[in-house]
Each structure stands twice: as structure tokens, then as C-alpha cells.
Amino acid sequence: MFALFRGHPNKDLADLAEHHLQHDLQPEDRERLRKAASKVSTHTTIGTFLGLGLGIALAWRIRQNRQQLFNAFKMMAKPVEVVFANGRREPVPDLEPLLRPTRWGDIATYTVFGIGCSMLGGETGLLTGSAAATRTITRDPESRKRIEDTFRLFQIDVLKRQLEMLEREVKERGGAAGRKETDSEFASSWEKLKDQAGGMVSTLKPSE
């Protein structure tokens, strides 16, 4: 169920990704990505609702079994007291009210099985949809190459934005000790981000 409502966590990154989609890909590449995304959404939605239906069916079956067991227990002969060897008698407590199915018990059963199976179905649909989307994207090698290069360019832009955020943090934090600490943090982060960006740029090749 959570997989059905999962979205992009950052609007700025979503806008940046949309910019790359419109400027770095050909129309057939964008259509291929839309089909892949549609497959993921469709599989996740179908899996969520199938899981919900399965959960409700299981909860209904469990409730029927509980009712049948209670009816059988109610119809059978039950002792009312225990007689000990010394003649002492002790009443046997009536367990029927404790075993009787209740409305709150039914609500809890349907809720737990409904939510649990919805989550299981949604995540399963997400996995199958991701596999189907991967096959859609990798079907054309040239299109796959363009999409991979565009994704690397997107990652480079994300790293640039992270560097800009680090620079703003360095400027906003005052004091000599603070500047010294942030400068060392910035230098370490700069080297890591620069290595990542350099590695991605080195893998980029012009698409034919």
C-alpha cells in the first residue's frame, strides 16, 4: 500500500530531472520512459488491490473458522463444577463469553490482514513493475545509452547543487574556529564530490 503512494521526495530534483528529460533525450526515449513508469505504477496499483482483496478474504475465512469453533464449543456438554477426593466442590468458570467472537475482534482482524496484505501486494507489484520497466528501457541499446548518459548528467547537476549548499553553509557560519572547521569539512566533501563527478563524466560518451 505504501508503494502505491510513494512519490518523489524533492520537488527541485524532480524539476531538474524533468529539465534533463526535455532537453537531453529524444522523443522516443521520453516515450519509452513514460511507458516504463506506467508499468511500475500499474503493477504497484494492481498488486496493492490484489493484496487488499486477499487480506479481506483471509480475514473473512479466519472469522468463519472462529465462529464455527465457538458454535461447536457452545453446543458441547461442559462441566459446571469439579469434585475433589475430599468432597470439596469448586465451580468451573464459564469460558463462553471469552471465546465469543466480538465486533472489535473482527475489526482488528480485517484491519491487520487488509493492511498487511496490501503492503505485501504493493511491494510485490513494485518489484514486478520495476522488472518490466527495466526490460522496456533496455530493449533498444541506443536508447538505453542515451538514457544512461542523461541520468549521469542529472547526477552531476545534483552534485553541483550539493556543492553550492556547502558553500552557502561555509559563508553563513561565522567565527574563526567555525570557519576553520567548516573549511576542513568543505574540503573533504569537495574532494569526494569532485571524485564522484569526475568518475561519472569519464563514463560519458557521445551517443550516436
N, C-alpha and C positions, 0 to 999 in steps of 0.2 A: 504493500500500500504506500509506504514511504517513497518507493522508487517512482510511483506514478506522479507524485507532486514534487519531485526533485527538480530544481531549476539552477540557473547559473548564479553563483554567489556574488558576483561583482558586475554591476552594470557597465562600468568603464571598460572592463575587459571584454564584455560582450560587444560593446560598441567597437572596440579595437578589432575584435575578430570579424565583425561584420564589414569593417573597412577593408580588411585583407581579402575577405570573400568577394567583395565587389570589384577590387582593383587588381588582384593578383591571380585570379582564376578565370578560366574561360566559361562561357555559359553552360557547356555540357558538364564541366566539373561541378559547378554550383548545383545543377540539377541532380547530379549523382549524389552529392552530399545531402540534398534535401530528401531524396529517396531513402538514403541510409538513415537519416534522422527519423523519418516517418516510420521506418521499420522498427526502430528501437521503441518509439512511442506506442506503436500498435501492439507489439509483443508485450510491452510492460502493462498496457491497459487490459489486454485480454488476459494476461496472467493474473493480474490483480483481481479481476472479476471472477475468473475461474476459481482462484483460491478462496474468494469470499463465498462462492456457491458451495465449494467443497467443505468449508468450515461450517456453514449453516447445516449442510446435510449431516456431517459428523455430530454436531451438537444435537440435532433432532434425533439421531439414532441413539445417542447416549441417553437422552431424556426418555425415549421409549423403553430402553432397557431398564432404566431406573424405575420407571412406573410399573413395568411388568414384575420386577423383583419385589417391589413394595406390595403389589397386589397378591403375589404368592405368599409373602410373609404374613399379610393380614388374614389370609384365608386359612393358614395352618394353625393347628392347635398349639397354644403357648402355655407354659406353666405359670401359675399365679403365685406359688409360694414354694419354698424349699423347707423340707423337714429334716432336721439333723437326727443323729442316732440317740441323742439325749432327750429328744422330744421337742426341742426348740424349733419354732417356726419363724421363717423370715420371708417377707413378701418379695416377689421378683418385680423389679421396676418395669413399667410398660415402655418399651422401646419404639412403639409405633409412631409417636409424634416426632421422634428424632430421625426416623427413616423416611418420613413422608416427603415427597418432592415439594419444593416451595417455589414461589414465583421468583424470589431473589436468587435462588439457586439456578433456575432456568436462565435468568438474565445473565448471570455470571458465566454460565456455560456457553451461551450463544456469543457473548462478548469476547471471551478468551479465544474460542475456536475461530470466530469470524476475523478478528484482528490478526491472530497468528497465521492462519492460512492465507489471508490477504497479503501479508508481508512475504510469506514463502512464495506465493504465486507471482507477486510483483517482482521479486528479486530473480526468480527463475526466468520470467519473461524478459527481464533486463539482460540476463546472460544470453538467452537465445536471440534476442533482438540485436545485441552487440555482435554476435557471431554472424548474423545475416547482414548487418551493416558492413562488417569487415569484408565479406565476400563481394558485396556490391561495389565497394571502393577499390578493391584490389583486382577487379575483373579486367580493367584496362590498365596496362603497365604505364603508359604515358600519362594518363590522368592521375594515377596513383603518385607518380613522381612529382607532378605539379602540386598536388595536394600536400605532399610531404614537405616540399620546399616552402610552400605558403605557411605551413604550420611552424616551420623553423623560423621564418621571418617574424611570425607572430610572437614566438618565444623571445626573439631578440628584442622586439619592442617592449615586451613585458619586463625584460631585464633592464632596459634603459629607464623605464619608469621607476623601477626599484632603486636605481642609482640616483635618480632625481629626488626621490623621497629621502634617501640617505643624506644627500647634500643639503636638503632643507632642514633635516634634523640637526646637522652639524652647525648650521648657521643660527638656528633657534636656541640652541643650548649655549649658555654663557659661562664665563669663568675660565681661568687658565687651566685649572685641573679638569674641568668638564671638557674644554676644547682638546686637551691632550688625550683624554680617554676616548672621546668620540673620534678624534683623528685616527687613533690606532684601530678602533672598530671599523671606521670607514675604509681605511687602507686594506684591512683584512677582507672586508666584504667586497671592496673594489676588485681585488685580485681574484677572488672566487668568481664573481660575476663576469669579469673580463675573460677568465679562462673558459667559462661556460659559453659566453658569446662567441669567443674565438673558435671553440670546437664546433659550434653549430654553423658558423659562417664557412668553415673549412669543408663542411659536408655539402654545402650548397653548390650545385652545378647547374648551368643553364639548361632549361628544358627545351627539347627540340619541338 
